[in-house]
Amino acid sequence: MATYSKEFKDKLIKLMLPPENRSIKELVDEYHVHEQTLYKWRKKAKAKGTVYQDHAGSKQKYSKEMQLQIIIETSPLNNHELSEYCRRKGIYAEEIEVWKQAFITGETAEESKVKKELKDSQAELKLTKKELERKEKALAEAAALLVLKKKMQAIWSSDEED
């Protein structure tokens, strides 16, 4: 019984699942792995819910011109045709929608990430300012109580002397 490395198994599973969708027969011929072994690996991967889709990699392989061309090509398509197109190209309909929104708003993914970080930083700054104000009020109250305590002690000590 042959043993295979985890990397080799992952590579073949990735080839069997979308967007590659290569047939088991092709993989048997190419990699000389028993057919039943491949079926078992695929079944286990699907049962675990393993997803071998690299969104970050697929975003990198399309230039802005290609993205625009894909958006134009897919705009008249209905859902069924769009799904078929996406399977052929190895992309996701969600990616096309993200690209479309980026072109509409005129911002890249990096710009939207920077905007989100800026918004988060501003919210954190606002919370920090509120906390600082609260602590300043508490400190002022403590100082006032300390002054009152000293005055009370001064009054009581003068009463005792009389």
CYANA upper distance limits for C-alpha pairs under 8 A (distance plus 0.5 A):
  4 TYR  CA      8 PHE  CA      6.90
  4 TYR  CA      9 LYS  CA      7.17
  5 SER  CA      9 LYS  CA      6.87
  6 LYS  CA     10 ASP  CA      6.54
  7 GLU  CA     11 LYS  CA      6.57
  8 PHE  CA     12 LEU  CA      6.84
  9 LYS  CA     13 ILE  CA      6.59
  9 LYS  CA     41 TRP  CA      7.99
 10 ASP  CA     14 LYS  CA      6.48
 11 LYS  CA     15 LEU  CA      6.84
 12 LEU  CA     16 MET  CA      6.81
 12 LEU  CA     27 LEU  CA      8.08
 12 LEU  CA     38 LEU  CA      8.40
 13 ILE  CA     17 LEU  CA      6.82
 13 ILE  CA     38 LEU  CA      8.30
 13 ILE  CA     41 TRP  CA      7.31
 13 ILE  CA     42 ARG  CA      6.47
 13 ILE  CA     45 ALA  CA      7.94
 13 ILE  CA     52 TYR  CA      8.49
 14 LYS  CA     18 PRO  CA      8.07
 14 LYS  CA     20 GLU  CA      7.92
 14 LYS  CA     52 TYR  CA      6.07
 14 LYS  CA     53 GLN  CA      8.48
 15 LEU  CA     20 GLU  CA      5.86
 15 LEU  CA     21 ASN  CA      6.74
 15 LEU  CA     22 ARG  CA      6.30
 16 MET  CA     20 GLU  CA      6.97
 16 MET  CA     21 ASN  CA      5.39
 16 MET  CA     22 ARG  CA      5.55
 16 MET  CA     23 SER  CA      7.03
 16 MET  CA     24 ILE  CA      7.51
 16 MET  CA     42 ARG  CA      7.75
 17 LEU  CA     21 ASN  CA      5.44
 17 LEU  CA     22 ARG  CA      7.89
 17 LEU  CA     42 ARG  CA      8.49
 17 LEU  CA     52 TYR  CA      7.84
 18 PRO  CA     52 TYR  CA      8.46
 18 PRO  CA     53 GLN  CA      8.08
 18 PRO  CA     87 ARG  CA      8.33
 18 PRO  CA     90 GLY  CA      8.17
 19 PRO  CA     53 GLN  CA      8.15
 19 PRO  CA     87 ARG  CA      6.82
 19 PRO  CA     90 GLY  CA      5.37
 19 PRO  CA     91 ILE  CA      7.79
 20 GLU  CA     90 GLY  CA      7.61
 22 ARG  CA     26 GLU  CA      7.28
 22 ARG  CA     27 LEU  CA      7.78
 23 SER  CA     27 LEU  CA      7.08
 24 ILE  CA     28 VAL  CA      6.58
 24 ILE  CA     35 GLU  CA      7.24
 24 ILE  CA     38 LEU  CA      7.35
 24 ILE  CA     39 TYR  CA      8.16
 25 LYS  CA     29 ASP  CA      6.77
 25 LYS  CA     35 GLU  CA      7.81
 26 GLU  CA     30 GLU  CA      6.58
 27 LEU  CA     31 TYR  CA      6.14
 27 LEU  CA     32 HIS  CA      7.85
 27 LEU  CA     33 VAL  CA      7.96
 28 VAL  CA     32 HIS  CA      5.41
 28 VAL  CA     33 VAL  CA      5.72
 28 VAL  CA     34 HIS  CA      6.83
 28 VAL  CA     35 GLU  CA      6.61
 29 ASP  CA     33 VAL  CA      8.46
 33 VAL  CA     37 THR  CA      7.47
 33 VAL  CA     38 LEU  CA      7.68
 34 HIS  CA     38 LEU  CA      7.17
 35 GLU  CA     39 TYR  CA      6.91
 36 GLN  CA     40 LYS  CA      6.60
 37 THR  CA     41 TRP  CA      6.70
 38 LEU  CA     42 ARG  CA      6.63
 39 TYR  CA     43 LYS  CA      6.57
 40 LYS  CA     44 LYS  CA      6.66
 41 TRP  CA     45 ALA  CA      6.63
 42 ARG  CA     46 LYS  CA      6.66
 43 LYS  CA     47 ALA  CA      6.56
 44 LYS  CA     48 LYS  CA      6.65
 45 ALA  CA     49 GLY  CA      6.71
 45 ALA  CA     50 THR  CA      5.72
 45 ALA  CA     51 VAL  CA      8.50
 46 LYS  CA     50 THR  CA      6.41
 54 ASP  CA     58 SER  CA      6.84
 55 HIS  CA     59 LYS  CA      6.70
 56 ALA  CA     60 GLN  CA      6.98
 57 GLY  CA     61 LYS  CA      7.11
 58 SER  CA     62 TYR  CA      7.71
 58 SER  CA     91 ILE  CA      7.61
 59 LYS  CA     95 GLU  CA      8.35
 62 TYR  CA     66 MET  CA      6.17
 62 TYR  CA     67 GLN  CA      6.61
 63 SER  CA     67 GLN  CA      6.67
 64 LYS  CA     68 LEU  CA      6.65
 65 GLU  CA     69 GLN  CA      6.67
 66 MET  CA     70 ILE  CA      6.62
 67 GLN  CA     71 ILE  CA      6.67
 67 GLN  CA     96 ILE  CA      8.13
 67 GLN  CA     99 TRP  CA      7.24
 68 LEU  CA     72 ILE  CA      6.69
 68 LEU  CA     99 TRP  CA      8.41
 68 LEU  CA    100 LYS  CA      8.39
 69 GLN  CA     73 GLU  CA      6.61
 70 ILE  CA     74 THR  CA      6.52
 70 ILE  CA     96 ILE  CA      8.05
 71 ILE  CA     75 SER  CA      6.44
 71 ILE  CA     96 ILE  CA      6.93
 71 ILE  CA     99 TRP  CA      8.16
 71 ILE  CA    100 LYS  CA      7.03
 72 ILE  CA     76 PRO  CA      8.43
 73 GLU  CA     77 LEU  CA      8.37
 74 THR  CA     82 LEU  CA      6.87
 74 THR  CA     85 TYR  CA      8.36
 77 LEU  CA     81 GLU  CA      6.07
 77 LEU  CA     82 LEU  CA      6.09
 78 ASN  CA     82 LEU  CA      6.43
 79 ASN  CA     83 SER  CA      6.56
 80 HIS  CA     84 GLU  CA      6.85
 81 GLU  CA     85 TYR  CA      6.60
 82 LEU  CA     86 CYS  CA      6.58
 82 LEU  CA     93 ALA  CA      7.74
 83 SER  CA     87 ARG  CA      6.71
 83 SER  CA     93 ALA  CA      7.59
 84 GLU  CA     88 ARG  CA      6.82
 85 TYR  CA     89 LYS  CA      6.73
 86 CYS  CA     90 GLY  CA      6.20
 86 CYS  CA     91 ILE  CA      5.55
 86 CYS  CA     92 TYR  CA      6.22
 86 CYS  CA     93 ALA  CA      6.96
 87 ARG  CA     91 ILE  CA      7.15
 87 ARG  CA     92 TYR  CA      8.27
 91 ILE  CA     95 GLU  CA      7.57
 91 ILE  CA     96 ILE  CA      8.49
 92 TYR  CA     96 ILE  CA      7.19
 93 ALA  CA     97 GLU  CA      6.88
 94 GLU  CA     98 VAL  CA      6.74
 95 GLU  CA     99 TRP  CA      6.64
 96 ILE  CA    100 LYS  CA      6.60
 97 GLU  CA    101 GLN  CA      6.72
 98 VAL  CA    102 ALA  CA      6.64
 99 TRP  CA    103 PHE  CA      6.73
100 LYS  CA    104 ILE  CA      6.68
101 GLN  CA    105 THR  CA      6.55
102 ALA  CA    106 GLY  CA      6.04
102 ALA  CA    107 GLU  CA      5.75
102 ALA  CA    108 THR  CA      6.35
102 ALA  CA    109 ALA  CA      7.91
103 PHE  CA    107 GLU  CA      7.29
107 GLU  CA    111 GLU  CA      6.34
107 GLU  CA    112 SER  CA      7.10
108 THR  CA    112 SER  CA      6.86
109 ALA  CA    113 LYS  CA      6.61
110 GLU  CA    114 VAL  CA      6.64
111 GLU  CA    115 LYS  CA      6.65
112 SER  CA    116 LYS  CA      6.67
113 LYS  CA    117 GLU  CA      6.68
114 VAL  CA    118 LEU  CA      6.58
115 LYS  CA    119 LYS  CA      6.66
116 LYS  CA    120 ASP  CA      6.64
117 GLU  CA    121 SER  CA      6.55
118 LEU  CA    122 GLN  CA      6.64
119 LYS  CA    123 ALA  CA      6.74
120 ASP  CA    124 GLU  CA      6.68
121 SER  CA    125 LEU  CA      6.57
122 GLN  CA    126 LYS  CA      6.67
123 ALA  CA    127 LEU  CA      6.82
124 GLU  CA    128 THR  CA      6.64
125 LEU  CA    129 LYS  CA      6.65
126 LYS  CA    130 LYS  CA      6.81
127 LEU  CA    131 GLU  CA      6.70
128 THR  CA    132 LEU  CA      6.61
129 LYS  CA    133 GLU  CA      6.69
130 LYS  CA    134 ARG  CA      6.71
131 GLU  CA    135 LYS  CA      6.68
132 LEU  CA    136 GLU  CA      6.58
133 GLU  CA    137 LYS  CA      6.71
134 ARG  CA    138 ALA  CA      6.77
135 LYS  CA    139 LEU  CA      6.55
136 GLU  CA    140 ALA  CA      6.61
137 LYS  CA    141 GLU  CA      6.62
138 ALA  CA    142 ALA  CA      6.64
139 LEU  CA    143 ALA  CA      6.64
140 ALA  CA    144 ALA  CA      6.65
141 GLU  CA    145 LEU  CA      6.68
142 ALA  CA    146 LEU  CA      6.65
143 ALA  CA    147 VAL  CA      6.73
144 ALA  CA    148 LEU  CA      6.67
145 LEU  CA    149 LYS  CA      6.52
146 LEU  CA    150 LYS  CA      6.79
147 VAL  CA    151 LYS  CA      6.73
148 LEU  CA    152 MET  CA      6.54
149 LYS  CA    153 GLN  CA      6.68
150 LYS  CA    154 ALA  CA      6.59
151 LYS  CA    155 ILE  CA      6.61
152 MET  CA    156 TRP  CA      6.60
153 GLN  CA    157 SER  CA      6.41
154 ALA  CA    158 SER  CA      6.67
155 ILE  CA    159 ASP  CA      6.74
156 TRP  CA    160 GLU  CA      6.72
157 SER  CA    161 GLU  CA      6.93
158 SER  CA    162 ASP  CA      7.06
